[in-house]
Amino acid sequence: MGSLFVKQVGALCWVKDRVVLVSSNGGKNWDIPVITIEDGDEPNKKVEQAAWEEAGVLGHAEASRLGEYLHSSGGKMYKVGVFQLPAQKLPDRWPKSSSNQRALFNLDEAILKVDEFGLRDIFGKLKR
């Protein structure tokens, strides 16, 4: 029997003291870059892939998971493990630059921008 959740990893990308968020709907909803992960995948490599493809952030994901949250979309439940990724470069073009908007927010702004309460909780832990 399979898992009840689709497993994903998300990249909490930092540029100095600002959080990188992405939106694919003109800034109505903001999120961190996420990607589905399969058994046998290296989480850190998938985090780096999500950061690049979704938000145009190049860097190396930290080894330990910061936290995880649950969300639903399209009738499926997702469990997202969140890893920090300090940005090394922010190129002007990236794989989804034509459809995704990228913006930098301070932590307080980022908490207000994201819809997922579990992700807000993870952001809140960083303030302590």
Backbone as CSV, one residue per row, in Angstrom:
resi,resn,N_x,N_y,N_z,CA_x,CA_y,CA_z,C_x,C_y,C_z
1,MET,0.840,-1.187,0.000,0.000,0.000,0.000,0.882,1.246,0.000
2,GLY,0.524,2.249,-0.791,1.316,3.464,-0.919,1.091,4.423,0.231
3,SER,1.861,5.478,0.217,1.768,6.522,1.234,0.483,7.322,1.048
4,LEU,-0.018,7.859,2.139,-1.189,8.733,2.078,-0.838,10.095,1.505
5,PHE,0.434,10.420,1.512,0.897,11.738,1.093,1.819,11.632,-0.113
6,VAL,1.763,12.644,-0.956,2.779,12.817,-1.986,3.925,13.546,-1.301
7,LYS,5.128,12.974,-1.392,6.281,13.589,-0.728,6.886,14.668,-1.620
8,GLN,7.151,15.805,-1.002,7.810,16.901,-1.691,8.879,17.488,-0.789
9,VAL,9.789,18.225,-1.398,10.741,19.027,-0.649,10.623,20.461,-1.143
10,GLY,10.879,21.386,-0.228,10.798,22.800,-0.559,12.069,23.520,-0.181
11,ALA,12.363,24.575,-0.943,13.577,25.356,-0.730,13.237,26.688,-0.081
12,LEU,13.670,26.866,1.143,13.567,28.168,1.803,14.849,28.910,1.451
13,CYS,14.769,29.704,0.391,15.945,30.380,-0.163,16.136,31.737,0.502
14,TRP,17.386,32.031,0.812,17.765,33.288,1.462,18.701,34.087,0.580
15,VAL,18.489,35.384,0.544,19.446,36.330,-0.024,19.705,37.327,1.097
16,LYS,20.855,37.178,1.739,21.186,37.942,2.946,20.099,37.705,3.990
17,ASP,19.299,38.715,4.339,18.254,38.527,5.353,16.860,38.520,4.737
18,ARG,16.780,38.210,3.447,15.493,38.219,2.763,15.164,36.834,2.223
19,VAL,13.872,36.499,2.231,13.365,35.214,1.770,12.908,35.357,0.319
20,VAL,13.253,34.371,-0.499,12.809,34.346,-1.885,11.507,33.556,-1.970
21,LEU,10.465,34.191,-2.491,9.191,33.514,-2.731,8.868,33.580,-4.218
22,VAL,8.044,32.641,-4.670,7.632,32.595,-6.073,6.113,32.595,-6.179
23,SER,5.651,33.134,-7.302,4.225,33.141,-7.611,4.050,32.798,-9.079
24,SER,3.105,31.915,-9.362,2.825,31.566,-10.758,1.492,32.151,-11.215
25,ASN,0.884,32.991,-10.367,-0.418,33.558,-10.737,-0.447,35.075,-10.540
26,GLY,0.596,35.724,-10.946,0.622,37.181,-10.916,0.691,37.797,-9.540
27,GLY,1.220,37.084,-8.565,1.386,37.636,-7.228,0.188,37.454,-6.309
28,LYS,-0.798,36.663,-6.725,-1.956,36.410,-5.852,-1.588,35.453,-4.724
29,ASN,-0.793,34.442,-5.048,-0.351,33.467,-4.045,1.161,33.334,-4.129
30,TRP,1.801,33.300,-2.956,3.250,33.179,-2.877,3.607,31.907,-2.133
31,ASP,4.708,31.295,-2.520,5.138,30.044,-1.908,6.650,29.924,-2.063
32,ILE,7.204,28.914,-1.414,8.598,28.563,-1.650,8.628,27.591,-2.829
33,PRO,9.751,27.465,-3.511,9.854,26.467,-4.574,9.742,25.061,-3.991
34,VAL,8.912,24.219,-4.600,8.747,22.831,-4.148,8.837,21.890,-5.340
35,ILE,9.157,20.629,-5.038,9.270,19.609,-6.078,8.940,18.258,-5.445
36,THR,8.324,17.387,-6.224,8.020,16.032,-5.761,9.301,15.223,-5.677
37,ILE,9.374,14.390,-4.659,10.558,13.558,-4.427,10.130,12.095,-4.399
38,GLU,10.927,11.267,-5.026,10.664,9.829,-5.095,11.635,9.102,-4.161
39,ASP,11.271,7.871,-3.791,12.189,7.059,-3.001,13.501,6.927,-3.761
40,GLY,14.597,7.106,-3.058,15.918,7.014,-3.663,16.486,8.345,-4.106
41,ASP,15.641,9.388,-4.220,16.139,10.717,-4.573,16.919,11.306,-3.408
42,GLU,17.921,12.111,-3.703,18.658,12.838,-2.675,17.907,14.139,-2.396
43,PRO,17.360,14.300,-1.188,16.555,15.497,-0.903,17.260,16.814,-1.218
44,ASN,18.539,16.931,-0.851,19.247,18.194,-1.065,19.366,18.528,-2.547
45,LYS,19.609,17.517,-3.372,19.708,17.742,-4.820,18.356,18.173,-5.384
46,LYS,17.290,17.577,-4.893,15.951,17.951,-5.366,15.586,19.367,-4.911
47,VAL,16.002,19.751,-3.709,15.783,21.117,-3.218,16.489,22.112,-4.138
48,GLU,17.735,21.810,-4.473,18.502,22.689,-5.358,17.851,22.774,-6.742
49,GLN,17.319,21.646,-7.220,16.627,21.630,-8.509,15.372,22.505,-8.461
50,ALA,14.586,22.378,-7.398,13.366,23.193,-7.254,13.704,24.670,-7.192
51,ALA,14.732,25.016,-6.427,15.123,26.424,-6.284,15.499,27.009,-7.642
52,TRP,16.251,26.250,-8.434,16.672,26.731,-9.747,15.495,26.806,-10.717
53,GLU,14.752,25.705,-10.854,13.692,25.654,-11.861,12.544,26.612,-11.560
54,GLU,12.133,26.687,-10.293,10.958,27.482,-9.927,11.274,28.956,-9.677
55,ALA,12.446,29.235,-9.082,12.730,30.601,-8.622,14.025,31.197,-9.172
56,GLY,14.793,30.420,-9.909,16.038,30.953,-10.439,17.070,31.250,-9.378
57,VAL,17.114,30.402,-8.355,18.081,30.570,-7.273,19.114,29.451,-7.373
58,LEU,20.376,29.839,-7.409,21.465,28.873,-7.414,22.146,28.896,-6.054
59,GLY,22.361,27.722,-5.495,22.999,27.610,-4.193,23.029,26.160,-3.765
60,HIS,23.492,25.929,-2.538,23.583,24.582,-1.991,22.666,24.465,-0.780
61,ALA,21.789,23.471,-0.810,20.848,23.248,0.283,21.586,22.756,1.521
62,GLU,21.135,23.210,2.682,21.695,22.721,3.938,21.275,21.273,4.153
63,ALA,22.089,20.531,4.860,21.887,19.088,5.001,20.662,18.724,5.835
64,SER,20.391,19.483,6.885,19.295,19.094,7.776,17.997,19.804,7.403
65,ARG,16.919,19.067,7.545,15.586,19.598,7.259,15.186,20.579,8.353
66,LEU,14.660,21.714,7.955,14.227,22.745,8.885,12.898,22.379,9.534
67,GLY,12.044,21.723,8.801,10.721,21.330,9.283,9.916,20.772,8.134
68,GLU,8.643,20.476,8.386,7.761,20.005,7.329,6.355,20.488,7.585
69,TYR,5.575,20.552,6.529,4.181,20.955,6.639,3.342,20.149,5.664
70,LEU,2.045,20.123,5.912,1.097,19.408,5.065,0.222,20.413,4.329
71,HIS,-0.146,20.061,3.108,-1.136,20.867,2.398,-1.859,19.992,1.389
72,SER,-3.002,20.457,0.934,-3.773,19.715,-0.060,-3.939,20.570,-1.307
73,SER,-4.007,19.877,-2.435,-4.194,20.556,-3.715,-4.697,19.525,-4.715
74,GLY,-5.731,19.870,-5.440,-6.242,18.968,-6.462,-6.684,17.618,-5.934
75,GLY,-7.189,17.576,-4.706,-7.655,16.328,-4.115,-6.554,15.441,-3.568
76,LYS,-5.321,15.916,-3.564,-4.197,15.139,-3.023,-3.642,15.839,-1.797
77,MET,-3.049,15.030,-0.907,-2.363,15.560,0.269,-0.862,15.493,0.034
78,TYR,-0.181,16.557,0.409,1.258,16.667,0.223,1.941,16.882,1.567
79,LYS,3.090,16.231,1.722,3.952,16.455,2.887,5.248,17.052,2.353
80,VAL,5.532,18.288,2.774,6.675,19.028,2.238,7.741,19.185,3.317
81,GLY,8.908,18.616,3.073,10.067,18.829,3.934,10.795,20.081,3.463
82,VAL,11.055,21.002,4.379,11.642,22.297,4.026,13.118,22.336,4.425
83,PHE,13.951,22.740,3.468,15.388,22.867,3.664,15.801,24.297,3.327
84,GLN,16.739,24.833,4.089,17.254,26.172,3.789,18.282,26.092,2.661
85,LEU,18.285,27.141,1.844,19.229,27.224,0.739,19.698,28.669,0.615
86,PRO,20.904,28.965,1.121,21.456,30.310,0.941,21.767,30.539,-0.542
87,ALA,21.254,31.610,-1.103,21.445,31.889,-2.529,22.868,32.343,-2.805
88,GLN,23.449,31.792,-3.854,24.759,32.235,-4.321,24.618,33.118,-5.553
89,LYS,23.610,32.828,-6.382,23.355,33.624,-7.584,21.857,33.680,-7.850
90,LEU,21.420,34.795,-8.437,20.034,34.978,-8.879,20.047,35.439,-10.338
91,PRO,20.223,34.514,-11.278,20.235,34.907,-12.683,18.899,35.537,-13.102
92,ASP,18.949,36.368,-14.131,17.734,37.022,-14.632,16.785,36.043,-15.319
93,ARG,17.323,34.975,-15.875,16.493,33.968,-16.560,16.722,32.603,-15.914
94,TRP,15.634,31.842,-15.810,15.692,30.488,-15.264,14.606,29.680,-15.955
95,PRO,14.554,28.363,-15.756,13.626,27.539,-16.535,12.165,28.017,-16.532
96,LYS,11.639,28.499,-15.412,10.241,28.933,-15.376,10.095,30.450,-15.244
97,SER,11.107,31.188,-15.699,11.056,32.652,-15.552,9.936,33.288,-16.362
98,SER,9.472,32.616,-17.406,8.383,33.192,-18.198,7.026,33.032,-17.520
99,SER,6.918,32.089,-16.580,5.629,31.872,-15.909,5.647,32.189,-14.414
100,ASN,6.819,32.188,-13.799,6.912,32.428,-12.353,7.522,33.798,-12.061
101,GLN,6.905,34.463,-11.102,7.433,35.734,-10.603,8.239,35.429,-9.341
102,ARG,9.391,36.063,-9.201,10.254,35.879,-8.026,10.338,37.211,-7.295
103,ALA,10.253,37.171,-5.961,10.379,38.392,-5.168,11.053,38.064,-3.846
104,LEU,11.713,39.086,-3.281,12.390,38.941,-1.997,11.612,39.715,-0.943
105,PHE,11.432,39.082,0.213,10.680,39.671,1.317,11.463,39.485,2.606
106,ASN,11.306,40.429,3.545,11.869,40.156,4.862,10.997,39.081,5.503
107,LEU,11.454,38.505,6.586,10.765,37.357,7.176,9.336,37.690,7.596
108,ASP,9.113,38.858,8.177,7.752,39.237,8.577,6.825,39.337,7.375
109,GLU,7.312,39.927,6.285,6.507,40.024,5.064,6.210,38.640,4.495
110,ALA,7.226,37.767,4.498,7.069,36.419,3.950,6.007,35.640,4.717
111,ILE,5.988,35.786,6.030,4.981,35.098,6.842,3.576,35.511,6.413
112,LEU,3.388,36.779,6.108,2.078,37.280,5.690,1.735,36.907,4.247
113,LYS,2.731,36.696,3.411,2.500,36.414,1.990,2.070,34.980,1.714
114,VAL,2.609,34.007,2.483,2.299,32.600,2.196,0.964,32.205,2.808
115,ASP,0.246,31.324,2.113,-1.074,30.886,2.570,-1.019,29.683,3.513
116,GLU,-0.002,28.851,3.366,0.069,27.615,4.144,0.458,27.904,5.593
117,PHE,-0.426,27.542,6.519,-0.164,27.810,7.930,1.063,27.058,8.434
118,GLY,1.269,25.833,7.949,2.448,25.071,8.358,3.741,25.742,7.934
119,LEU,3.728,26.340,6.758,4.909,27.067,6.291,5.105,28.344,7.103
120,ARG,4.012,28.993,7.458,4.106,30.176,8.328,4.753,29.802,9.655
121,ASP,4.373,28.641,10.193,4.963,28.179,11.455,6.470,27.981,11.322
122,ILE,6.899,27.410,10.205,8.332,27.199,9.993,9.036,28.547,9.901
123,PHE,8.466,29.487,9.178,9.040,30.845,9.115,9.109,31.453,10.517
124,GLY,8.049,31.266,11.290,7.991,31.839,12.647,9.086,31.304,13.545
125,LYS,9.449,30.030,13.380,10.520,29.430,14.190,11.858,30.121,13.935
126,LEU,12.025,30.652,12.740,13.279,31.320,12.404,13.416,32.667,13.113
127,LYS,12.297,33.222,13.563,12.327,34.520,14.255,12.808,34.397,15.689
128,ARG,12.736,33.184,16.239,13.070,32.994,17.652,14.549,32.954,17.873
